Amino acid sequence: MTVDFEIIERNLGDIKVIKIIGELDALVAPKLKDRIAKLVESDTINFIIDFEELVHINSLAMGILRGKLRVVKEAGGDIKLIKLNDHIKTIFEMIGLDEIFEIFETEEEAVQSFK
């Protein structure tokens, strides 16, 4: 079985924008966890995660995101989420992640929130 998943990164000043494409599940969520950990080790602490092309997220992936948010905040940074589709947004609301993550419609809004 092939997993349709990709992480695309780009820098926007001191903010790392990470675009997730495909499914964020138990097989691939650890890759995102490891990548964020490496970035934090190299002093990147502000993140925008773009979910525009995310089609599925499971509970393990949500737990990893919550854990990484705690690590990033302890380092003085933050993780903002953008472009959640209605399905993903509903899941985040049902389990209360919308109360710990700042969620924005656009990248511009997320960037402004860091200022």
C-alpha positions in Angstrom: 0.0 0.0 0.0 1.4 3.4 -0.9 0.7 6.3 1.3 0.0 9.6 -0.4 1.8 12.1 1.7 4.2 15.0 1.2 5.6 17.8 3.4 6.6 21.0 1.5 8.6 23.6 3.5 9.4 27.2 2.8 10.7 30.1 4.8 8.7 33.3 5.4 11.1 35.5 7.3 11.7 33.7 10.6 8.5 31.6 10.1 8.7 28.1 8.7 5.6 27.3 6.6 4.9 23.6 6.4 2.3 22.4 3.8 0.9 18.9 4.4 -0.4 17.1 1.4 -2.4 13.8 1.7 -3.1 11.8 4.8 -1.5 12.5 8.2 -1.8 9.1 9.9 0.1 6.7 12.1 2.5 5.8 9.3 3.6 9.3 8.4 2.9 11.5 11.4 6.2 10.5 13.0 8.0 12.1 10.0 6.3 15.4 10.7 7.2 15.0 14.4 10.9 14.4 13.6 11.0 17.2 11.1 9.6 19.8 13.6 12.0 18.5 16.3 15.0 19.0 14.0 13.8 22.5 13.1 13.4 23.4 16.8 16.9 22.1 17.5 18.2 24.5 14.8 16.3 27.4 16.5 13.3 27.5 14.2 10.4 28.1 16.7 7.6 29.8 14.7 5.6 27.6 12.4 2.5 27.8 10.1 1.1 24.5 9.1 -1.0 24.6 6.0 -3.7 21.9 5.9 -5.2 23.0 2.6 -4.4 19.7 0.9 -4.7 17.5 4.0 -7.4 14.9 3.4 -7.2 12.9 6.6 -5.7 13.2 10.1 -5.9 10.6 12.8 -5.7 10.8 16.6 -2.0 9.9 16.7 -1.1 12.8 14.4 -3.3 15.1 16.5 -1.5 14.0 19.6 1.9 14.6 17.9 0.8 18.1 16.9 -0.3 18.9 20.5 3.0 17.6 21.9 5.0 19.6 19.4 3.0 22.7 20.2 4.0 22.4 23.8 7.7 21.9 22.9 7.6 24.9 20.5 5.9 27.2 23.1 8.4 26.2 25.7 11.1 27.4 23.3 9.3 30.7 22.9 7.6 30.1 19.6 4.2 29.0 18.3 2.5 26.8 15.7 -0.4 28.3 13.8 -2.7 26.3 11.6 -4.3 27.5 8.3 -6.7 26.4 5.7 -8.5 23.5 7.5 -11.3 22.1 5.5 -14.7 21.7 7.1 -14.1 18.0 7.9 -10.7 18.6 9.6 -12.0 21.7 11.4 -14.9 19.7 12.8 -12.6 17.0 14.2 -10.4 19.7 15.8 -13.5 21.3 17.4 -14.8 17.9 18.6 -11.7 17.1 20.6 -10.9 20.7 21.7 -7.7 21.2 19.6 -9.3 24.4 18.2 -8.9 25.8 21.8 -5.2 25.2 22.0 -4.2 26.0 18.4 -4.8 29.3 16.7 -6.5 28.5 13.4 -6.6 31.0 10.5 -8.2 31.0 7.1 -5.2 32.6 5.3 -1.5 32.6 5.6 -1.5 36.4 5.8 -3.7 36.3 8.9 -1.4 33.7 10.6 1.7 35.7 9.8 0.2 38.9 11.2 -0.7 37.0 14.5 3.0 36.5 15.1 3.6 40.3 15.3 
